[in-house]
Amino acid sequence: MSIKELMRPAFAQLDGGLFSVTEKADVGDVQERMKEMGVAMMSWADPFMPDPSLPESVEKAAIQAIKSGAPAHYIMPIGSPDLKTLIAKRTKERFGIDLDPQRNIIINPGSDVGLMFAMAPWINPGDEVMVHDPSYGSNFLNAELLGGVTVRVPSYEEDGWHLRIEEYEKRLTDKTKMVLLTNPNNPTGVCYTKRELEELAAFCIKNDLVCVADQAFEDTVFDGAPMISMASIPGMWERTVTVCSASKGMALSGLRVGWIYANDVIMDVYYGSAVNMQGATSTLGQLAVMPAFEDDSFIADYMQKYDNRRKYAFDLFNSIPGVSMKMPEATFCIWINISGLGTSTEITKYLIEEARVNVNDGKFYGTMGQGHLRVVTGCFWNDSDCFAALDRMADALHRLAEKKHIGVR
Ligand SMILES: Cc1ncc(COP(=O)(O)O)c(C=O)c1O
């Protein structure tokens, strides 16, 4: 018997890139090899990568922390009380949600860990988790790894990738346990409106469902559009677990700091299982990140950069026959429809060869992602490096359109 047959099927089927070449962006050595070849990596949602971008206040706090000797030890598995106080203040200011720092917040090593932890207590074998499609790729797998079933709920380009509540209603069964909402959504760049959140909330309440809200990108909304936390919708505090991160808006992915907030009945379970499920978060990371919460005005400067880049990309890609993109409402990614030129797998490969740019094949973001590319415009510190890579992509796509005799729409 193969040793893998002893595993849970959802784990046994995984491909980690050790025995075959995997297309997944985060495992295997494909990415390393591409970097060596001078390929621009616009495939990691890691702001300003590969350039240095640590705010001075964070750098100072990290150095001070190291000098103090504190990072040799745990703070607490449930997180630094000082950091949780800062998070409570910010959550009140931004979303109007009152959090007791010692009862409603747990710190974790980034929101990937946070998402799995958030879901773990709820999923019995066969329980169904509704995940909108397209969505953050990892969010399709978590339920399956936990022994549950992922139910993909399509959203559509013609709706600007906003949600259709009837698609949720159609898929409701007596096994439905949870709705997983990524807001703002990576890869589509959509920030869901109050109205659609209210509709989804009513659906959750009526059918007694739990909502896990992945808000890793909550700080990246453009044009002052309202970013609403699902937990603030009446009736949802009772049943929502919100997962957040310092990785995206604050651009501090390497510190590995995320947090979950929920009501105290739910949080009691997370506190009770923290050591088993996530261990503790890095003491150094927690001490270093605090100044970013005390003064997060640097986020506005980052948003200015992302804003320039999305507008540049919008003009560039919409001028190419067979290619189109919508203006993202949030995130530092763009989501391009290239279905007029070929499949997303073909075009991803073509762009590595012809433009020396690596982007993400849309199929990794769900069935509805076929024919699309996700491009991280938030990489590189200098706008000019980002624009140069986008220009190379656009030139290559123009050439392909010409070769295929595809005219301007
Ligand atoms: C939507 C979304 N949620 C969560 C994460 C996880 O980020 P982290 O673990 O760095 O907080 C990512 C990372 O790309 C993401 O795109």
The ligand as an ORCA input file, in Angstrom:
! r2SCAN-3c Opt
* xyz 0 1
  C      -7.519     37.141     -0.367
  C      -6.342     36.669      0.420
  N      -6.530     36.248      1.681
  C      -5.507     35.829      2.430
  C      -4.218     35.786      1.944
  C      -3.102     35.309      2.831
  O      -2.168     36.330      3.137
  P      -1.307     36.341      4.471
  O      -1.188     34.928      4.957
  O       0.013     36.902      4.069
  O      -2.022     37.202      5.453
  C      -3.972     36.180      0.629
  C      -2.606     36.129      0.050
  O      -2.377     36.336     -1.113
  C      -5.067     36.646     -0.152
  O      -4.894     37.054     -1.408
*
